[in-house]
Each structure stands twice: as C-alpha cells, then as structure tokens.
Amino acid sequence: MSNYSANFLNQLTQIKDVRTARASSWDQAGKNQDYWMIPAGESIVLGDIEGPGSITHIWMTSFCRRVLGPGVIDPYLGSHIAPVNEIHNALGVTWEVPDPAWYRKVLIKMTWDDQGHPSVLVPLGDFFCIGHSMPASFSSLPFTVSAKPEESFKFGGVASVNCYLPMPFNKKARIEIVNENDVPFGLYFHIDYELYRQPLGGDTAYFHALWHRENNCEGWGAGLQVNTPEVNAVANLDGADNYVILEAEGQGHYIGCNLSVTHFQGSWWGEGDDMFFIDGEKLPSIVGTGSEDYFNHAWGMQRVAYPFAGSIVHESDVPGYQVSYRFHITDPVYFSKSLKVTMEHGHANHLSDDWASTAYWYQTLPSKPFSILPVDQRIQLMPKVTIPVANPVADVAQLTLNDEMKKSIKNAEDRMKKYSEGRNVELQKKLDKTPAHSQGNIELSKQVRSSFLSGAKR
C-alpha cells in the first residue's frame, strides 16, 4: 500500500538539497533605482545561469512612453523618483503618451544548454498573455496579469506579469530582452531559479514558446455571415488551410496557447474546430467542435479567468478584439516525433480575421529552429489616432500671429530644447548602467553556484 499523498502541496513537507537564487533588476548600488532602461535597438542579457537548475518563476513590470512636450518637473529630480507617470496631460505638468505597440516591439528570448538557437522567441506582451498590446487583469495557473482599471484595455498600458511554468536546464540558461523599438523602455524583473548538484536526466523536457501571426487569415468567404447554411455546408476534414498554432519536431508535449483575434465581420470570429496532427498524421486524430469549445467556453465566449482556460479581453470589453487562453496542464498533448496544432479561422476557414498566438510546449533538445516576423509586421491593428505635435498647423506663416503668440511658441520651443537636453542626460546615465548591471547578474549567479557546489552535501 502506498503512503504517497495526493495533496500536490505535500512536497513542501520534504527537505531538498536545492539552492534558491534570483536574477533581478535590483539597484546594484544599493539605492532605489530598481529598474533597467533597455536601449533602443539592442539586446540585453537578464540572466546567464550555469546549471543544472530550473527557472521557477518570472515576474516583470515595464513602461515605455513617448515625450510630446516639455514637462515642468526638473529632469534630474524626475529621474530619481518612481518612474510611473500618473499625471494627466490635461494638467500641463507633463506631456507624455505610452507607446501603444511596444509590447509587440520587444521580444523575450530564452536559450537552453548548448543549443545554437532560442527555444523561446515571443513578443514580451504575448508571452505573458497580453494580446494586442492591451493588458487586462486575469489569473490562471501558469500566468497572471495585474493591471489597474485605468490601464486595462489600453494599448501600451502598464501591468505586472507573472509566469510560474518550470524551465529546467542542464548546462546553461540564457534569458534576453530584445528591444526592437526606436525608444528605450524601463524594465523591472525577477527571475527566480533553483540550482541542483546532479545533472538532469536524459528524459528532461525543455520549455519552449513560439509566436505566430496571420494578418489576415486567408478566408474563402469573408463576406458570408458566420453560422449560415451556405458556410456550414462546406466540409473541412484535412485542415489544409487551418491557422497553425504550432509545428514541432522531436519528442515532448504541448501545454497550451493564448490566441488574440481582431474580428472584422462584426458577427462572431469563432466556430472553427481545433485539429491536432500527431507524429506525422495526414488527417487529425484529435478534432474539436468549435473555437469557444477549445477554450472551454460555450455559446460564444464569456469574460472569465479560470486556472486552465478563460478570456482576458472579451469583445464586449473592446469591440472586435478577443484574447483567450487554454492550458493543457492536466491533459498535455504528447508526441513522439512531431506535432501540428491548428484551428479553423471560422468554420472551414471562411473568415479573414487577424490572428496571433503564442504556443507553449516542452520537448527534448535539439528542437526545430523557428523565426519571428519583423517588428513592423507584429504591430497590432488599432484605430487610427493622430499623435499631436507641438504645432499641428501645416504652415504657420499663413496665420497672423500677434507678439504674444510668437513669444509663446518660441518659449515652448526653447523649453522643449532645454527639457530634452536634461532628460537625455539623465536617460543616458541609466542606459549606461544597464550593461554593468547585466554583467553583475551574471557574476552573482556564478558566485551563488560556486558557493552551493562547494558546500557540504547532505
């Protein structure tokens, strides 16, 4: 008779020979500037950790703003306070806006052991289930997002994010942030991990994540209303033109995805069946009954967030936009040679909506290399918004300006020049610290590992 407890928290009662450690954005000078400024167009290493070990948790929060005009806060003093700007532009204190697409312009990249290509390469927001660069609070077992009400459903809104999926590595884990934006952004982060004395077994499955987008999906009948007799009469058995969530080669198991849809018809984006092709199947052996059913909803989608399935952004929140997730934590889809995960975009693929997905899975190394779309093809569709400029009039010379008007325009230009110069000086100081802090994290991880391995074994 077994004395094994079915309580999954029972492991907390067992002593383990493990060292806990963290790589973070802490101010290595001991002050309170606990975030890194990630330079535009550069890649920064957050952690380069020698194994064997496993990442157990990642927390992040970040911000990316564009300055439209001069603020009245001194740039030096402003750089030594909390970087969150909650002052409304109507007050004349600051004039800044969030970059509405920066969550798609920044990539998170993870590489395991000696593999020459990353196992994770995903836009930062989509990795943490922030679809369309539009955060909203939700709680699932592997991921959570917490956003203030005024930042929710807002392109580029700030939020805190968590990932609790284990990410084992035998030789090395390298976590990078790639900023493909034309402006820097600020990043707070924790990467919590464990170190082990003994190498991981040969059956270790490594964490992977891949992002894919089709804008637009190639639908054969986008002008036909969903659920009509004309659409429902068309058969699709082989899934040849389905949207592809994942194509993997090797041995492992798929644990789920998030899906962001921009729907154009004004009816319903779903009704597409999920189809899984395992180990080279010509026809799918796992076939679902509709998009909402795959995401464990029914009769359309509901604004719910459960441990394994839910909708983060619902069409009732932001018309035309949907972000949903499904995690196969208790029911992974196993494969021995290959796996293809697909879904119809509308029944029999008749709709031509914008779809973007992040797939999550574990498999043995080496894994199949994959790429990602260039930054301009990753940006979500948004209502057109005109970014204001200092003087929106095309030809000021055509207007008759009095002396006060001329003086005010000149003063604003002078103040902007002075403000920008001061701000750029302070920004550069922060940017200059980032490489040193990155190296500091690498050195600290080496010291922690050396101390752990030199300690007495139990």
C-alpha positions in Angstrom: 0.0 0.0 0.0 1.4 3.4 -1.0 1.9 6.2 1.6 2.0 8.8 -1.2 -0.2 11.8 -0.5 -2.4 13.1 -3.3 -2.1 16.6 -2.0 0.1 18.4 -4.6 1.4 20.7 -1.8 2.8 17.7 0.0 6.2 18.3 -1.5 6.5 21.3 0.8 6.9 18.9 3.7 10.1 17.3 2.2 13.7 18.7 2.7 15.5 19.1 -0.6 19.2 19.7 -1.4 18.5 22.7 -3.6 19.8 26.3 -3.8 17.3 29.0 -4.5 18.6 32.1 -6.3 17.4 35.1 -8.3 18.5 37.4 -11.1 16.7 40.7 -10.9 16.8 44.4 -11.9 17.8 45.5 -8.3 19.9 48.6 -8.0 23.3 47.2 -7.5 24.5 50.4 -6.0 22.1 49.8 -3.1 19.8 52.7 -4.0 16.2 52.6 -5.1 16.5 52.8 -8.9 15.4 49.1 -9.2 14.7 49.1 -12.9 16.9 48.9 -16.1 16.5 51.1 -19.1 16.7 48.8 -22.1 18.3 50.7 -25.1 16.5 51.0 -28.4 17.7 48.5 -31.0 19.7 46.4 -28.5 19.6 43.0 -26.8 20.3 42.8 -23.0 21.0 39.7 -21.1 18.9 39.5 -17.9 20.4 36.3 -16.7 23.1 33.8 -17.9 22.9 31.0 -15.4 25.1 27.8 -15.3 23.2 24.6 -14.4 21.9 22.2 -13.6 18.9 24.0 -12.4 15.4 25.3 -13.3 13.7 28.7 -13.5 10.7 28.5 -11.2 9.1 32.0 -11.6 9.4 35.2 -13.7 7.9 38.5 -12.6 8.1 41.7 -14.6 6.6 45.1 -15.0 7.7 47.7 -17.5 6.9 51.0 -19.2 7.5 52.7 -22.5 6.5 56.4 -23.1 7.0 58.9 -25.8 7.5 62.6 -24.8 5.5 65.0 -26.8 6.3 68.2 -25.0 8.4 69.7 -22.1 7.4 68.9 -18.5 7.7 71.2 -15.6 9.4 68.6 -13.4 13.1 69.0 -13.3 14.7 66.2 -15.4 17.3 65.5 -12.7 14.8 65.3 -9.8 12.3 63.5 -12.0 14.9 60.7 -12.8 15.3 60.0 -9.0 11.6 59.3 -8.2 9.2 56.5 -9.1 9.2 56.3 -13.0 5.4 55.8 -13.2 3.7 58.8 -14.7 0.1 59.1 -13.5 -0.3 62.8 -14.1 -2.9 63.6 -16.7 -1.7 65.5 -19.7 -4.6 68.0 -19.2 -2.8 69.4 -16.1 0.2 70.8 -18.1 2.7 69.1 -15.8 3.9 66.5 -18.3 3.1 65.7 -21.9 3.7 62.0 -22.5 1.9 59.1 -24.0 2.6 55.3 -23.8 3.9 53.7 -27.0 0.7 51.8 -27.9 2.6 48.9 -29.6 5.7 48.5 -27.5 4.6 45.1 -26.1 4.9 43.8 -29.7 8.2 45.6 -30.4 10.1 44.0 -27.5 11.0 40.3 -27.6 11.7 37.8 -24.8 14.3 35.2 -25.8 15.5 32.1 -23.9 18.2 29.6 -24.9 18.9 26.4 -23.1 22.2 24.5 -22.8 24.4 24.4 -25.9 21.6 24.8 -28.4 22.5 27.4 -31.1 19.1 28.9 -31.4 16.4 30.0 -28.8 13.7 27.8 -27.5 11.6 30.9 -26.7 11.2 33.9 -29.0 8.0 35.8 -28.4 6.8 39.4 -28.1 7.1 40.3 -24.5 3.4 41.1 -24.0 2.1 38.0 -25.9 4.4 35.7 -23.8 2.6 36.8 -20.7 -0.9 36.7 -22.4 -1.1 40.4 -23.1 -2.6 40.2 -26.6 -2.9 43.2 -28.9 -0.5 45.1 -26.5 -3.6 45.5 -24.4 -3.3 44.3 -20.8 -6.2 43.2 -18.6 -6.1 41.5 -15.2 -6.6 37.8 -15.1 -5.4 34.8 -13.1 -4.6 31.3 -14.4 -2.4 28.6 -13.0 0.7 29.3 -15.1 0.3 33.1 -15.9 -1.2 36.1 -14.2 -1.5 39.8 -15.2 -2.5 42.6 -12.8 -3.4 45.9 -14.4 -5.0 49.0 -12.8 -8.5 49.8 -14.1 -7.3 52.9 -15.9 -4.5 50.9 -17.6 -6.7 47.9 -18.6 -7.9 47.5 -22.2 -5.5 50.3 -23.1 -2.9 49.9 -25.9 0.5 50.0 -24.2 -1.0 50.2 -20.7 1.3 49.2 -17.8 0.8 46.0 -15.8 2.6 43.4 -13.7 3.0 39.9 -15.1 4.0 36.5 -13.7 4.9 33.2 -15.2 5.1 30.1 -12.9 6.0 27.4 -15.5 9.1 25.5 -14.7 12.0 25.9 -17.1 14.7 23.3 -16.5 18.3 23.5 -17.9 21.3 21.2 -17.6 24.2 23.3 -18.7 23.0 26.9 -19.1 20.0 29.2 -19.2 20.3 32.5 -21.0 17.4 35.0 -20.8 17.5 38.1 -23.0 15.3 41.1 -23.8 15.5 42.3 -27.4 14.2 45.9 -27.8 13.4 46.4 -31.5 11.7 49.7 -30.7 13.2 53.1 -31.6 13.0 54.3 -28.0 14.2 52.8 -24.7 11.9 51.2 -22.2 12.1 50.6 -18.5 12.0 47.1 -17.1 11.7 45.7 -13.5 12.1 42.0 -13.3 12.7 38.9 -11.0 13.9 35.6 -12.5 13.7 33.1 -9.6 15.5 29.8 -10.1 16.9 26.7 -8.4 20.3 25.0 -8.6 20.9 21.3 -8.3 24.0 19.2 -7.6 23.2 16.4 -10.0 22.6 16.7 -13.8 19.1 16.4 -15.0 18.1 13.1 -16.6 18.1 12.4 -20.3 14.3 12.4 -20.3 14.2 16.1 -19.3 11.8 18.1 -21.5 12.8 21.8 -22.1 10.3 24.7 -22.1 9.5 26.3 -25.5 7.3 29.1 -26.7 6.6 30.3 -30.2 4.6 33.2 -31.6 2.7 33.2 -34.9 0.5 35.7 -36.7 -1.6 35.7 -39.8 -2.9 39.1 -40.8 -5.1 38.4 -42.4 -6.0 34.7 -42.4 -6.9 33.6 -45.9 -10.6 33.1 -45.8 -12.6 31.8 -48.8 -15.9 33.5 -47.7 -15.2 36.5 -45.5 -18.4 38.2 -46.9 -20.5 35.3 -45.8 -22.1 35.5 -42.3 -20.9 33.0 -39.8 -23.2 30.1 -39.0 -25.3 30.5 -42.1 -26.4 27.5 -44.2 -24.0 28.5 -47.0 -21.0 28.4 -44.7 -22.0 25.3 -42.7 -22.5 23.3 -45.9 -18.7 23.3 -46.6 -16.6 20.4 -45.4 -13.1 20.5 -44.0 -11.6 17.2 -43.0 -7.9 17.6 -43.6 -7.3 21.1 -42.1 -5.2 22.0 -45.0 -5.8 25.8 -44.7 -6.2 26.0 -40.9 -4.4 28.6 -38.8 -1.3 26.9 -37.5 -0.6 27.4 -33.8 2.4 25.1 -33.6 4.5 22.8 -35.7 7.1 21.0 -33.5 9.6 18.2 -34.2 11.0 15.8 -31.6 9.5 14.3 -28.5 7.5 16.2 -26.0 4.1 17.5 -25.0 2.1 20.6 -25.9 0.7 22.5 -22.9 -1.5 25.2 -24.5 -1.7 28.6 -26.1 -3.1 32.1 -26.0 -4.9 33.5 -29.0 -5.5 37.1 -30.0 -8.1 37.8 -32.6 -9.2 41.0 -34.3 -12.5 40.3 -35.9 -13.7 42.3 -38.9 -17.1 41.0 -39.8 -19.0 42.2 -36.7 -20.5 38.8 -36.2 -18.5 36.1 -34.5 -14.9 35.1 -35.0 -15.2 31.5 -33.8 -16.9 28.3 -35.0 -13.5 26.9 -36.1 -12.6 23.4 -34.9 -9.2 22.7 -33.3 -7.3 19.9 -35.1 -4.2 18.1 -33.8 -1.9 16.1 -36.1 0.3 13.8 -34.0 3.5 12.1 -35.3 3.0 12.9 -39.0 -0.6 12.1 -39.4 -2.2 13.1 -42.7 -5.6 13.5 -41.0 -6.1 14.8 -37.5 -6.7 12.3 -34.8 -7.9 15.0 -32.3 -10.7 17.2 -33.6 -12.7 19.7 -31.6 -16.2 21.1 -32.0 -15.6 24.9 -32.2 -13.2 27.6 -31.1 -15.1 28.5 -28.0 -15.2 24.8 -27.0 -11.4 24.5 -27.3 -11.1 27.4 -24.9 -13.6 25.6 -22.6 -16.4 28.1 -23.2 -19.7 27.5 -24.8 -22.4 29.6 -26.6 -19.8 32.1 -27.5 -17.1 33.4 -25.1 -17.5 34.7 -21.6 -15.3 37.2 -19.6 -13.9 34.6 -17.2 -10.4 33.6 -16.0 -10.1 30.1 -14.7 -6.9 28.1 -13.8 -6.7 26.4 -17.2 -8.9 28.4 -19.6 -10.5 31.8 -20.0 -10.9 35.1 -21.9 -8.7 38.0 -20.9 -10.1 40.5 -23.4 -13.7 40.0 -24.5 -15.4 41.6 -27.4 -17.8 43.2 -25.0 -14.8 45.0 -23.4 -13.3 46.2 -26.7 -15.5 45.6 -29.7 -13.7 43.4 -32.3 -10.9 42.3 -30.0 -10.6 39.0 -28.2 -7.8 37.3 -26.2 -8.3 33.8 -24.8 -6.2 31.0 -23.3 -6.2 27.3 -22.9 -3.6 25.4 -20.8 -3.3 21.6 -21.0 -1.7 21.3 -17.6 -3.6 18.2 -16.6 -4.1 17.0 -20.2 -0.9 17.6 -22.2 -0.9 16.5 -25.8 2.0 14.1 -26.2 4.0 13.5 -29.3 7.0 11.2 -30.1 8.1 12.6 -33.5 6.1 15.7 -34.4 3.0 17.7 -33.6 1.0 20.2 -35.6 -1.7 22.2 -33.7 -4.2 24.0 -35.9 -7.6 25.7 -35.7 -10.1 26.7 -38.4 -10.5 30.5 -38.7 -14.2 30.4 -38.9 -15.9 27.1 -40.0 -14.0 25.6 -42.9 -11.7 28.7 -42.8 -14.1 31.1 -44.3 -13.2 34.2 -42.2 -10.2 36.5 -42.9 -9.6 37.9 -39.4 -6.2 38.9 -37.8 -5.0 36.0 -35.6 -1.9 35.9 -33.4 -1.0 33.1 -31.0 1.6 32.0 -28.5 2.1 28.3 -28.2 3.8 26.7 -25.1 5.3 23.2 -25.0 8.0 21.0 -23.6 10.3 18.8 -25.6 13.8 17.2 -25.7 16.7 19.1 -27.3 17.6 19.8 -30.0 14.4 21.4 -31.1 13.5 22.8 -34.5 14.6 26.4 -35.1 11.9 29.0 -35.7 11.9 32.7 -36.6 9.6 35.6 -35.9 8.0 38.3 -38.0 9.9 41.6 -38.4 8.7 44.3 -36.0 6.5 46.2 -38.5 4.5 43.1 -39.1 4.0 42.3 -35.4 2.2 45.6 -34.5 -1.5 45.0 -33.7 -4.2 46.7 -35.6 -5.5 49.8 -33.9 -8.0 52.6 -34.5 -6.1 55.4 -36.2 -5.1 58.0 -33.7 -3.3 61.2 -34.7 -0.3 61.8 -32.4 -0.2 65.5 -31.6 2.8 67.7 -32.5 4.0 70.9 -31.0 2.3 72.9 -33.8 -0.2 71.0 -35.9 -0.7 73.8 -38.3 1.0 72.9 -41.6 2.0 76.5 -42.5 2.2 78.9 -39.6 3.3 81.6 -42.0 -0.3 81.6 -43.3 -1.6 82.7 -39.9 -1.5 86.1 -38.4 0.2 85.9 -35.1 0.5 88.7 -32.6 3.6 89.2 -30.5 2.3 87.2 -27.5 1.6 84.2 -29.7 5.0 84.4 -31.3 6.7 84.7 -27.9 4.7 81.7 -26.5 5.6 79.5 -29.4 9.3 80.5 -29.1 9.2 79.9 -25.3 7.7 76.5 -25.8 10.4 75.6 -28.3 13.2 76.8 -26.0 11.7 75.0 -23.0 11.4 71.8 -25.0 15.0 72.0 -26.1 16.2 72.6 -22.6 14.0 69.9 -21.1 15.0 67.3 -23.8 18.7 68.0 -23.2 18.3 67.5 -19.4 16.1 64.4 -19.8 18.5 62.9 -22.3 21.4 63.3 -19.9 19.6 61.5 -17.1 18.3 58.8 -19.5 21.8 58.2 -20.8 23.1 57.7 -17.2 20.5 54.9 -16.8 21.3 53.4 -20.1 25.0 53.3 -19.3 24.3 51.4 -16.1 22.4 48.6 -17.8 25.4 46.6 -19.3 27.2 46.7 -16.0 24.1 45.5 -14.1 23.7 42.7 -16.7 27.2 41.6 -16.1 26.6 42.0 -12.3 23.8 39.5 -12.6 26.0 37.0 -14.5 28.8 37.3 -11.9 26.3 36.9 -9.0 24.9 33.7 -10.5 28.4 32.3 -10.8 29.1 33.2 -7.1 25.9 31.6 -5.9 26.5 28.4 -7.9 30.1 28.1 -6.7 29.1 28.6 -3.1 26.3 26.0 -3.4 28.6 23.3 -5.0 31.4 23.9 -2.6 29.1 23.4 0.4 28.7 20.1 2.2 26.5 17.6 0.6 23.7 16.1 2.6 
